[in-house]
């Protein structure tokens, strides 16, 4: 009897080639579904199980997700902007004006990129304030807090390097003031100033350097640290809540009556004293 499509597909799944690519296979069991998440190159950064409390909404939630969303929006708008821009002194300002008056939807694209950058800076600071206020930087999350600080600095550098690209009076003097502030750093100020501008003044070298930093080096660095940041969130037990921290759980177990490891009932106020 001729095999059905499902039977042929199941036979294909049982081959050595298929099993070498897709190790876990598929199934309805909890183990199979968990393995399908863990062994997928795109899904392994996410959770195999999610606590119910993590799906609830609160006023200060989603700040990290919103920050990541603005970063994706900046990438999506920045790539088309690169197609209409030349990082050269005679042409940079003319390309900016063409985006504003000539290119179809160019003004919308540029403004969306600019306001997304402003929103990302605001959301990163709000996210850091929330993490600090709730004490989510403490053990075992110290390393991820340092990664967050690095991402904050990268965000500020992305905003700063993109400021020069329109090559207008506002951009020129803003970078001039910023580079002069950097030159005031003790011992290494002049070297930082020269490294930042590629010379001693804001000129074509500075524009090209800022363009490469803004469009290549800093975004790739941000993606690298974002991957580490998301990975550590998962490895550190998920999003922070005080009630789920190990020290709190140990205290609750110690205050319970019966076996401290497997409490049978909660202690009464009199028994807890």
C-alpha positions in Angstrom: 0.0 0.0 0.0 1.3 3.4 -0.9 2.7 5.4 2.0 0.9 8.6 3.1 2.6 12.0 3.3 2.7 11.7 7.1 4.3 8.3 7.0 7.0 9.5 4.5 7.7 12.5 6.7 8.0 10.3 9.8 10.4 8.1 7.9 12.5 11.1 7.0 12.6 12.2 10.6 14.0 8.8 11.5 17.0 9.1 9.1 20.5 9.7 10.4 20.8 12.9 8.4 17.7 14.4 9.9 18.7 13.3 13.5 22.1 14.9 13.0 20.5 18.3 12.3 17.4 18.1 14.6 18.5 16.2 17.6 15.5 16.4 19.9 12.8 15.7 17.4 9.2 16.7 18.1 6.6 15.4 20.6 3.8 16.4 22.9 5.7 15.6 26.2 7.2 18.4 28.3 10.7 17.0 27.8 10.4 17.1 24.0 9.0 20.6 24.0 11.8 21.8 26.3 14.5 20.2 24.1 13.0 21.8 21.0 13.5 25.2 22.7 17.0 24.5 24.1 18.5 23.1 21.0 17.2 25.7 18.6 19.7 28.4 17.5 17.0 31.1 17.7 14.9 29.9 20.6 17.6 28.8 23.0 17.9 32.3 24.5 14.3 32.1 25.7 12.8 30.2 28.5 11.5 26.7 28.3 9.1 27.5 31.1 7.7 30.9 32.2 6.3 31.8 35.6 2.8 33.1 35.7 4.0 36.3 37.5 6.2 37.1 34.6 3.2 37.4 32.3 1.5 40.0 34.4 1.7 43.7 33.6 3.1 46.4 36.0 3.8 50.0 35.5 7.6 49.6 35.3 7.7 46.4 33.3 8.8 46.0 29.7 11.5 48.7 29.9 14.2 46.3 28.8 12.0 45.0 26.0 11.0 48.5 24.9 14.7 49.5 24.8 15.5 46.4 22.7 12.5 47.3 20.4 13.9 50.8 19.8 17.3 49.3 19.0 15.7 47.1 16.4 13.8 50.1 15.0 17.1 52.1 14.8 18.6 49.2 12.8 15.6 49.0 10.5 15.6 52.7 9.8 19.4 53.2 9.8 20.0 50.7 7.0 17.8 52.6 4.4 19.4 55.8 5.5 22.8 54.4 4.7 21.7 53.9 1.1 21.2 57.7 0.6 24.3 59.0 2.6 27.9 59.5 1.7 30.3 60.1 4.6 32.3 62.9 2.9 32.5 66.6 3.7 31.1 68.0 0.4 28.3 65.5 0.2 27.1 64.7 3.7 25.1 67.9 4.2 23.6 67.7 0.7 22.5 64.1 1.3 20.8 65.2 4.5 18.9 67.9 2.6 18.0 65.4 -0.1 16.6 63.1 2.5 14.5 65.9 3.8 13.2 67.3 0.6 13.8 64.9 -2.3 13.7 61.3 -1.2 10.2 59.8 -0.9 9.4 59.5 2.9 12.9 60.5 3.6 11.9 63.0 6.2 9.7 60.5 8.0 12.5 57.9 7.9 15.1 60.3 9.3 12.8 61.7 12.0 11.8 58.1 13.0 15.4 57.3 13.4 16.1 60.4 15.4 13.2 60.1 17.8 13.9 56.4 18.3 17.4 57.3 19.3 16.1 59.8 21.9 13.6 57.2 23.1 16.3 54.5 23.5 18.5 56.8 25.6 15.5 57.6 27.9 14.5 54.0 28.1 18.0 52.8 28.9 18.2 55.2 31.8 14.7 54.3 33.0 15.6 50.6 32.9 18.8 51.2 34.8 17.0 53.3 37.5 14.4 50.5 37.9 17.1 47.8 38.3 19.0 49.9 40.8 15.8 50.9 42.8 14.7 47.3 43.1 18.1 46.0 44.0 18.3 43.7 41.0 22.0 44.3 40.7 22.8 42.2 43.8 23.9 38.5 43.9 23.8 36.6 41.6 23.2 39.4 39.1 26.4 41.6 39.6 27.9 40.5 36.2 24.8 41.4 34.3 24.6 44.8 36.0 28.1 45.5 34.6 27.0 44.4 31.2 24.1 46.8 31.5 26.4 49.7 32.3 28.5 48.8 29.3 25.3 48.8 27.1 24.4 52.2 28.6 27.8 53.6 27.5 27.4 52.1 24.1 24.0 53.7 23.8 25.4 57.1 24.6 28.3 56.7 22.2 25.8 55.7 19.4 23.9 58.8 20.0 27.0 61.0 20.1 28.6 59.6 17.0 25.3 59.9 15.0 25.1 63.6 16.0 27.9 64.5 13.5 26.6 62.8 10.5 24.2 65.5 9.2 27.3 67.8 9.0 25.5 71.0 9.8 26.4 73.8 12.2 24.7 72.2 15.2 26.5 68.9 14.6 29.9 70.6 14.0 29.9 72.6 17.2 28.3 69.9 19.4 31.2 67.5 18.4 33.7 70.3 18.9 32.5 71.0 22.4 32.4 67.3 23.3 35.8 66.6 21.9 37.2 69.6 23.8 35.7 68.2 27.0 37.4 64.9 26.3 40.7 66.6 25.8 40.5 68.0 29.4 40.9 64.4 30.9 44.1 64.3 32.9 47.1 62.6 31.3 45.3 61.0 28.4 43.1 63.9 27.3 45.0 64.9 24.1 45.3 61.3 23.0 41.6 60.7 23.5 40.9 63.9 21.5 43.2 62.8 18.7 41.8 59.2 18.7 38.2 60.5 18.6 38.6 62.9 15.7 41.4 61.3 13.8 43.2 64.7 14.0 43.2 67.9 15.9 40.0 69.4 14.5 36.6 68.3 13.4 37.1 67.6 9.7 36.6 64.9 7.0 38.6 62.4 9.1 36.3 62.9 12.1 33.2 62.5 9.9 34.5 59.2 8.4 35.5 57.9 11.8 32.2 58.7 13.4 30.4 57.1 10.5 32.3 53.8 10.8 31.7 53.8 14.6 28.1 54.7 14.3 27.2 52.2 11.5 29.5 49.3 12.1 31.6 49.0 15.3 29.2 50.2 17.9 26.1 48.4 16.6 28.0 45.1 16.4 29.4 45.6 19.9 25.9 46.4 21.2 24.6 43.1 19.6 27.4 41.1 21.2 26.7 42.5 24.7 22.9 42.2 24.2 23.3 38.5 23.6 25.3 38.1 26.8 22.8 40.3 28.6 19.8 38.1 27.6 21.7 34.9 28.2 22.6 36.0 31.8 19.0 37.0 32.5 18.0 33.4 31.8 20.9 31.8 33.6 20.3 34.0 36.7 16.8 32.8 37.2 14.8 35.1 34.9 13.4 38.5 35.6 14.1 39.8 39.1 11.4 39.6 41.8 12.3 39.8 45.5 10.1 36.9 46.5 11.9 34.5 44.2 15.4 35.3 45.3 17.4 32.3 46.9 18.0 34.2 50.2 14.2 34.9 50.6 13.3 31.3 49.7 15.8 30.0 52.3 14.4 32.3 55.0 10.9 31.2 54.2 12.0 27.5 54.4 13.8 28.1 57.7 10.7 29.7 59.2 8.5 26.8 58.1 7.5 24.1 60.6 8.8 20.6 59.8 11.6 19.8 57.4 13.4 23.1 56.4 14.0 21.7 53.0 10.4 20.6 52.3 8.1 22.7 54.6 4.8 21.1 55.3 3.0 24.2 56.5 3.8 27.8 57.2 4.9 28.7 60.7 2.5 30.7 62.9 3.6 34.1 64.2 4.1 32.6 67.7 6.2 29.7 66.3 8.3 32.0 64.1 9.4 34.0 67.2 
